[in-house]
Amino acid sequence: MRRAPIAAAAAWFAFVGCGEDAAPSAPPSGPPIATAPETRSEEQIVDAILTRSHGPRRGTFDRAIVELREQTDGPATTVSFALPDRARIVTADGHWTSSVSGVVTSDGPVSDAESARVAILLRALDAITLQPLERRAVVTRVDDDELTITTRDGASWSLEYDRALDAARSLRGSSIAVRFLEHHDSGRTRVPIAVDVEGLGVRRLSFVDTGVEFDARVFAAPGSAAGGARTIVVGGPSRVARPRLTTLDDVRWLMMPDPGDWPGRMELFRTAGARLAPLGYGNGGDPMLVRDDDGTWFVVPFVALVAKPGAIEAKAGEREVAVPRHDAILADAAPGDWQARIAAATAAAEAFAVEHRRRASGPVRITMNLLSADPAAEPLNVDSLPLRVVLPVAKAD
C-alpha cells in the first residue's frame, strides 16, 4: 500500500476468511441448483446470505483494503475505502487518487472521466460488499431466487441469489450493477474474487483486510492541512486494550531465518508473495517473529487458494510447517518503544493465561501489520506499527 514497496508486498495477499485452507468455490453463474421451494422468510434469506458471505467478519466490510486486477496475474490497484464516500486508490506504478465526500484529488490532473470512475468504484464496492443488504429496511420476495431490497434511504435494489449456496449472483441498483462470477469459500466466509461491474467490466479482487480503522489522513492529499507532514497510509485494525482468548484456524507457515533488521524483513515479506502467489497460495495472516530453540524466525503465514497448489521449494535454512487449529491469547500492544511494548503485551497475555487457567503450548509470536507502514523507510514507524502478541495456549492440567 505504500507507493512502491508496500504496494508490492500487498499484491499477493488475498482475504481468505481467518486463514482456513479451502479451494475457491465454483462460480454461481449458471442456473441455480434445483432445491426444494424456498420456505425461509425474506429476512432469514438476507441474514443467511450475509452470514455465509462474511462469517465472523460480518459488519467489517464497509471499511477495508482490497486489490483489483483486470487479469489474474495483472498489476494490482490497491483501494483503501471507508464507505460510503471515502477511498484512496493506488495503482501498481504508484499513481494515487483520493476521494472524500465526492471531492477527488490526485497526484496529477483530475479529469471528469477519472472522477466518474472513482464514483463508480465506490458504488461498486458498496454492492460487492453487500452493504445494501446491511442497510435494508424492507425486503420483498420476487421469486424463489430473487428479492427486492429497499434500503433505509429509500433506494431499491434487486438481488438474485443461489439458494443452495446462500450466495449472491447479482445485485443491481439504480446506478450500479454487479454480477458475482466467482467466490472463494473458506468454510466460514464466501468472499467474491471475480465480479463483472457495470461501467468497469470484469475485475479480479482480493481483500487484504477488513474492519480497518483508518486514520483520517489516509484519504487526505499529502501536504494538505488534513494530510499533515506525515501521511499515514493505513491505520491498522482497532486495538483492544484487554487480552482475549480465541481459536485460530489451521494455517501453514513459511519460516525464514530472521535477518534482524527491518530492511531485511521487508525484503522477505515482499519476496514471499512473489514465491507463493504463482503456486496458488494467499495470505494466512499477518507476518510474525517467532523465537524457538533454533533461533528467531520471520514467518509468513499462508493458505491454499486453489485445490492443488504447487510445491514450495524451501531455501537453505527455511522451514515449511503446518500449524493446526488451536487456542491462543491475543494481546494488542500500545504504541511506544519496540521492546517495551512487546514486553508489556507479553506480560498481559501471560497474566491473562494464569487468570483463565491456561498454560502456554508454544512460543510467543509477535505479529505485525506491515501494510500500515514501512519500518525500513521510516524508523519512527516501528513505535506505532500495529503489533499483537499471540500466545498459543492449552487448558492447564
Secondary structure, DSSP 8 states (H G I E B T S, - for coil): --TTHHHHHHTT----TTT----EE--TTSS----S---S-HHHHHHHHHHHHHGGGTT-TTEEEEEEESSTTS--EEEEEETTTEEEEE-TTS-EEEEETTEEEESS---HHHHHHHHHHHHHHHHHTTHHHHTEEEEEEEETTEEEEEETTS-EEEEEEETTTTEEEEEE-SS-EEEEEEEEE-SS-EEEEEEEETTTEEEEEEEEEESB---GGGGS-TTSTTT-SS--S---B---SS-EEEEE--EEEEEEE--SSHHHHHHHHHHHHHHHGGGTEEE-S--EEEEETTEEEEEEEEEESSSS-------TT-EEEEE--EEEEEEE--SS-HHHHHHHHHHHHHHHHHHTTEEE-S--EEEE-TTS--TTT-TTHHHHS-EEEEEEEEE--
